[in-house]
């Protein structure tokens, strides 16, 4: 099939690689602009662009798809199908109507649950035990199009959103290629979403990552997992941020914030207690909770 691919980050690059491996003709690749990366702000191409150039594909990086010139560019590429994976741009109606087989999108949740920008993270934060991928037709709404296929993915009790994303990336690429084959064979079945069951997954921000021990231990454990690798959950002590990368919920009964043990560093919560296994104190390198407790000379009974 003649496919126009639109995507930007690593998950999109994995999907593009799978589409190419399946033997489809990729007539062009649309991706976001190169961005400064790292402390030295080195201008860096997005992963999809890097892969596309390795395969000698035509790459386009428009700032918007609403310009008539860009839409004419897409028409001249004559795609049968447009495949979108984490592109980061809205496809206007004029673009949606171009390919005869439509525009499909890989979304990393079991729609209609978790529409929006951060579905994997919110599934972890909310303590879900299962998420998945959905392949849907794009329409003018936010992740509201008809579903073509879904594939569930389990969530481990200690799995971070970053770890989960790696597994979802592989499942997403596999499901996408299978669905494209079904479309090509005329066997794809469209299932409208039940919009009454829709939930939203808004973008994360650093303020959402702040927590106090006046919440249940399991709730905080889920928050820490969901905020890893970004923006990383944290609590404040003496005006400094203490980032928390790894935890484990356990039993305990004391006032919230009370140190129950220092090795492993265990803090009482509203319900239960939380072992702080890996911390990043402000201005310091990652360390174990026990090492941080020793450096601060914490003892059982102290309160954070």
C-alpha positions as a Python dict, from the first residue, in 0.01 Angstrom:
ca = {
    (1, 'X'): (0, 0, 0),
    (2, 'X'): (116, 355, -71),
    (3, 'X'): (138, 519, 273),
    (4, 'X'): (212, 870, 395),
    (5, 'X'): (351, 842, 749),
    (6, 'X'): (322, 1114, 1014),
    (7, 'X'): (499, 1085, 1349),
    (8, 'X'): (777, 1225, 1566),
    (9, 'X'): (914, 1037, 1876),
    (10, 'X'): (1059, 690, 1935),
    (11, 'X'): (724, 510, 1935),
    (12, 'X'): (653, 655, 1591),
    (13, 'X'): (996, 550, 1464),
    (14, 'X'): (928, 192, 1577),
    (15, 'X'): (594, 200, 1393),
    (16, 'X'): (754, 340, 1078),
    (17, 'X'): (1019, 66, 1088),
    (18, 'X'): (744, -198, 1113),
    (19, 'X'): (554, -45, 818),
    (20, 'X'): (870, -49, 605),
    (21, 'X'): (954, -405, 708),
    (22, 'X'): (604, -513, 604),
    (23, 'X'): (688, -402, 251),
    (24, 'X'): (464, -98, 216),
    (25, 'X'): (562, 194, -6),
    (26, 'X'): (614, 499, 216),
    (27, 'X'): (572, 793, -20),
    (28, 'X'): (670, 1053, 238),
    (29, 'X'): (723, 1121, 608),
    (30, 'X'): (587, 1422, 796),
    (31, 'X'): (743, 1501, 1134),
    (32, 'X'): (798, 1790, 1375),
    (33, 'X'): (1085, 2036, 1345),
    (34, 'X'): (1437, 1964, 1471),
    (35, 'X'): (1480, 2081, 1832),
    (36, 'X'): (1772, 2182, 2059),
    (37, 'X'): (1856, 1895, 2295),
    (38, 'X'): (2071, 1868, 2608),
    (39, 'X'): (2273, 2121, 2801),
    (40, 'X'): (2457, 2232, 2488),
    (41, 'X'): (2124, 2267, 2303),
    (42, 'X'): (2244, 2075, 1998),
    (43, 'X'): (1987, 2094, 1717),
    (44, 'X'): (1863, 1735, 1684),
    (45, 'X'): (1631, 1568, 1436),
    (46, 'X'): (1336, 1372, 1580),
    (47, 'X'): (1370, 991, 1576),
    (48, 'X'): (1125, 953, 1285),
    (49, 'X'): (1328, 1189, 1067),
    (50, 'X'): (1651, 1006, 1149),
    (51, 'X'): (1500, 671, 1048),
    (52, 'X'): (1336, 815, 736),
    (53, 'X'): (1665, 961, 613),
    (54, 'X'): (1840, 629, 673),
    (55, 'X'): (1587, 472, 433),
    (56, 'X'): (1612, 751, 178),
    (57, 'X'): (1254, 868, 232),
    (58, 'X'): (1127, 1218, 157),
    (59, 'X'): (1091, 1414, 483),
    (60, 'X'): (862, 1713, 539),
    (61, 'X'): (861, 1930, 854),
    (62, 'X'): (586, 2193, 814),
    (63, 'X'): (485, 2404, 1113),
    (64, 'X'): (118, 2344, 1032),
    (65, 'X'): (-94, 2130, 802),
    (66, 'X'): (-347, 2409, 752),
    (67, 'X'): (-154, 2590, 479),
    (68, 'X'): (-292, 2525, 126),
    (69, 'X'): (63, 2472, -5),
    (70, 'X'): (124, 2191, 246),
    (71, 'X'): (-209, 2028, 165),
    (72, 'X'): (-124, 2040, -207),
    (73, 'X'): (210, 1873, -125),
    (74, 'X'): (19, 1588, 39),
    (75, 'X'): (-213, 1552, -261),
    (76, 'X'): (86, 1532, -497),
    (77, 'X'): (228, 1244, -290),
    (78, 'X'): (-94, 1052, -372),
    (79, 'X'): (-113, 840, -56),
    (80, 'X'): (-372, 565, -39),
    (81, 'X'): (-358, 577, 340),
    (82, 'X'): (-218, 822, 597),
    (83, 'X'): (-77, 662, 913),
    (84, 'X'): (-35, 886, 1218),
    (85, 'X'): (163, 792, 1532),
    (86, 'X'): (233, 1060, 1794),
    (87, 'X'): (279, 1327, 1528),
    (88, 'X'): (193, 1620, 1753),
    (89, 'X'): (-5, 1813, 1495),
    (90, 'X'): (-378, 1831, 1424),
    (91, 'X'): (-490, 1699, 1085),
    (92, 'X'): (-750, 1943, 946),
    (93, 'X'): (-1053, 1815, 750),
    (94, 'X'): (-883, 1907, 422),
    (95, 'X'): (-605, 1656, 496),
    (96, 'X'): (-833, 1389, 642),
    (97, 'X'): (-1021, 1377, 311),
    (98, 'X'): (-719, 1328, 86),
    (99, 'X'): (-633, 953, 105),
    (100, 'X'): (-902, 723, -41),
    (101, 'X'): (-855, 471, 241),
    (102, 'X'): (-861, 737, 512),
    (103, 'X'): (-629, 834, 797),
    (104, 'X'): (-556, 597, 1083),
    (105, 'X'): (-391, 660, 1418),
    (106, 'X'): (-211, 447, 1676),
    (107, 'X'): (-322, 548, 2026),
    (108, 'X'): (-168, 398, 2340),
    (109, 'X'): (-477, 319, 2545),
    (110, 'X'): (-788, 107, 2519),
    (111, 'X'): (-1017, 374, 2378),
    (112, 'X'): (-1242, 544, 2472),
    (113, 'X'): (-1047, 535, 2799),
    (114, 'X'): (-763, 788, 2829),
    (115, 'X'): (-807, 1015, 2531),
    (116, 'X'): (-536, 1278, 2515),
    (117, 'X'): (-164, 1334, 2551),
    (118, 'X'): (-54, 1109, 2840),
    (119, 'X'): (-259, 785, 2836),
    (120, 'X'): (21, 553, 2949),
    (121, 'X'): (118, 772, 3243),
    (122, 'X'): (-239, 815, 3369),
    (123, 'X'): (-306, 442, 3347),
    (124, 'X'): (-13, 387, 3584),
    (125, 'X'): (-96, 682, 3811),
    (126, 'X'): (-453, 554, 3849),
    (127, 'X'): (-330, 207, 3945),
    (128, 'X'): (-473, 26, 3642),
    (129, 'X'): (-359, -332, 3589),
    (130, 'X'): (-420, -322, 3214),
    (131, 'X'): (-391, -79, 2926),
    (132, 'X'): (-321, -138, 2558),
    (133, 'X'): (-317, 7, 2209),
    (134, 'X'): (-598, 109, 1977),
    (135, 'X'): (-588, 165, 1602),
    (136, 'X'): (-860, 406, 1497),
    (137, 'X'): (-972, 617, 1206),
    (138, 'X'): (-902, 985, 1258),
    (139, 'X'): (-1185, 1235, 1259),
    (140, 'X'): (-1203, 1598, 1366),
    (141, 'X'): (-1234, 1516, 1739),
    (142, 'X'): (-970, 1428, 2001),
    (143, 'X'): (-920, 1049, 1974),
    (144, 'X'): (-1291, 1006, 1894),
    (145, 'X'): (-1275, 810, 1566),
    (146, 'X'): (-1405, 460, 1494),
    (147, 'X'): (-1191, 176, 1632),
    (148, 'X'): (-1035, -76, 1394),
    (149, 'X'): (-845, -295, 1640),
    (150, 'X'): (-727, -311, 2001),
    (151, 'X'): (-458, -510, 2182),
    (152, 'X'): (-440, -524, 2563),
    (153, 'X'): (-114, -489, 2758),
    (154, 'X'): (-84, -577, 3128),
    (155, 'X'): (74, -334, 3375),
    (156, 'X'): (311, -475, 3637),
    (157, 'X'): (262, -366, 4002),
    (158, 'X'): (602, -194, 4013),
    (159, 'X'): (631, -99, 3645),
    (160, 'X'): (703, 265, 3561),
    (161, 'X'): (538, 446, 3274),
    (162, 'X'): (874, 449, 3095),
    (163, 'X'): (912, 72, 3123),
    (164, 'X'): (552, 17, 3018),
    (165, 'X'): (594, 249, 2720),
    (166, 'X'): (874, 31, 2584),
    (167, 'X'): (646, -273, 2579),
    (168, 'X'): (352, -78, 2439),
    (169, 'X'): (575, 55, 2160),
    (170, 'X'): (643, -299, 2037),
    (171, 'X'): (279, -406, 2068),
    (172, 'X'): (165, -91, 1891),
    (173, 'X'): (391, -146, 1591),
    (174, 'X'): (275, -507, 1558),
    (175, 'X'): (-96, -420, 1585),
    (176, 'X'): (-59, -130, 1340),
    (177, 'X'): (92, -349, 1068),
    (178, 'X'): (-174, -615, 1118),
    (179, 'X'): (-448, -353, 1090),
    (180, 'X'): (-302, -202, 772),
    (181, 'X'): (-307, -550, 619),
    (182, 'X'): (-675, -587, 711),
    (183, 'X'): (-754, -249, 552),
    (184, 'X'): (-571, -350, 235),
    (185, 'X'): (-763, -678, 220),
    (186, 'X'): (-1094, -503, 277),
    (187, 'X'): (-1149, -695, 602),
    (188, 'X'): (-1121, -409, 851),
    (189, 'X'): (-1427, -357, 1071),
    (190, 'X'): (-1510, -13, 1209),
    (191, 'X'): (-1654, 3, 1560),
    (192, 'X'): (-1783, 340, 1686),
    (193, 'X'): (-1659, 443, 2030),
    (194, 'X'): (-1896, 468, 2324),
    (195, 'X'): (-1839, 836, 2401),
    (196, 'X'): (-2022, 809, 2734),
    (197, 'X'): (-1729, 598, 2864),
    (198, 'X'): (-1459, 842, 2757),
    (199, 'X'): (-1196, 961, 3005),
    (200, 'X'): (-923, 1216, 2949),
    (201, 'X'): (-545, 1190, 2992),
    (202, 'X'): (-415, 1549, 3000),
    (203, 'X'): (-44, 1631, 2968),
    (204, 'X'): (166, 1596, 3283),
    (205, 'X'): (340, 1892, 3442),
    (206, 'X'): (589, 1938, 3723),
    (207, 'X'): (332, 2066, 3971),
    (208, 'X'): (134, 1741, 3936),
    (209, 'X'): (447, 1555, 4048),
    (210, 'X'): (452, 1712, 4394),
    (211, 'X'): (320, 1495, 4677),
    (212, 'X'): (290, 1474, 5055),
    (213, 'X'): (270, 1169, 5278),
    (214, 'X'): (-89, 1258, 5371),
    (215, 'X'): (-208, 1019, 5097),
    (216, 'X'): (-231, 638, 5097),
    (217, 'X'): (97, 457, 5029),
    (218, 'X'): (-43, 276, 4724),
    (219, 'X'): (-160, 605, 4574),
    (220, 'X'): (189, 754, 4615),
    (221, 'X'): (353, 439, 4476),
    (222, 'X'): (138, 467, 4164),
    (223, 'X'): (219, 838, 4131),
    (224, 'X'): (593, 771, 4153),
    (225, 'X'): (567, 499, 3886),
    (226, 'X'): (354, 713, 3657),
    (227, 'X'): (579, 1020, 3685),
    (228, 'X'): (892, 818, 3596),
    (229, 'X'): (1081, 908, 3377),
    (230, 'X'): (921, 1258, 3358),
    (231, 'X'): (859, 1482, 3542),
    (232, 'X'): (955, 1258, 3842),
    (233, 'X'): (749, 1271, 4162),
    (234, 'X'): (892, 1470, 4452),
    (235, 'X'): (832, 1594, 4805),
    (236, 'X'): (980, 1902, 4967),
    (237, 'X'): (1193, 1918, 5282),
    (238, 'X'): (1355, 2235, 5418),
    (239, 'X'): (1268, 2414, 5094),
    (240, 'X'): (1445, 2155, 4876),
    (241, 'X'): (1296, 1911, 4628),
    (242, 'X'): (1359, 1542, 4691),
    (243, 'X'): (1276, 1351, 4373),
    (244, 'X'): (1157, 993, 4418),
    (245, 'X'): (1223, 742, 4141),
    (246, 'X'): (1146, 410, 4304),
    (247, 'X'): (924, 305, 4593),
    (248, 'X'): (750, 6, 4744),
    (249, 'X'): (425, 17, 4945),
    (250, 'X'): (432, -166, 5276),
    (251, 'X'): (255, -180, 5612),
    (252, 'X'): (300, 75, 5885),
    (253, 'X'): (102, 269, 6140),
    (254, 'X'): (216, 614, 6244),
    (255, 'X'): (141, 979, 6174),
    (256, 'X'): (190, 1062, 5801),
    (257, 'X'): (548, 1164, 5731),
    (258, 'X'): (695, 975, 6028),
    (259, 'X'): (1015, 779, 5968),
    (260, 'X'): (940, 417, 6059),
    (261, 'X'): (1272, 275, 5944),
    (262, 'X'): (1589, 409, 5783),
    (263, 'X'): (1705, 92, 5604),
    (264, 'X'): (1511, 72, 5386),
    (265, 'X'): (1391, 427, 5440),
    (266, 'X'): (1023, 379, 5524),
    (267, 'X'): (781, 667, 5574),
    (268, 'X'): (432, 642, 5723),
    (269, 'X'): (146, 753, 5497),
    (270, 'X'): (-224, 820, 5547),
    (271, 'X'): (-274, 448, 5487),
    (272, 'X'): (22, 212, 5519),
    (273, 'X'): (381, 317, 5460),
    (274, 'X'): (614, 376, 5166),
    (275, 'X'): (968, 250, 5122),
    (276, 'X'): (1172, 519, 4941),
    (277, 'X'): (1418, 304, 4746),
    (278, 'X'): (1574, 555, 4505),
    (279, 'X'): (1593, 931, 4554),
    (280, 'X'): (1749, 1228, 4378),
    (281, 'X'): (1800, 1510, 4631),
    (282, 'X'): (1809, 1859, 4479),
    (283, 'X'): (2159, 1926, 4349),
    (284, 'X'): (2274, 1566, 4406),
    (285, 'X'): (2307, 1242, 4214),
    (286, 'X'): (2064, 948, 4249),
    (287, 'X'): (2107, 748, 4569),
    (288, 'X'): (1924, 494, 4780),
    (289, 'X'): (1679, 616, 5040),
    (290, 'X'): (1894, 452, 5308),
    (291, 'X'): (2202, 646, 5196),
    (292, 'X'): (2009, 974, 5197),
    (293, 'X'): (1871, 897, 5545),
    (294, 'X'): (2221, 823, 5672),
    (295, 'X'): (2352, 1150, 5529),
    (296, 'X'): (2079, 1345, 5705),
    (297, 'X'): (2121, 1135, 6023),
    (298, 'X'): (1754, 1049, 6024),
    (299, 'X'): (1622, 810, 6286),
    (300, 'X'): (1295, 631, 6351),
    (301, 'X'): (1036, 874, 6488),
    (302, 'X'): (1163, 1176, 6290),
    (303, 'X'): (904, 1348, 6072),
    (304, 'X'): (950, 1463, 5714),
}
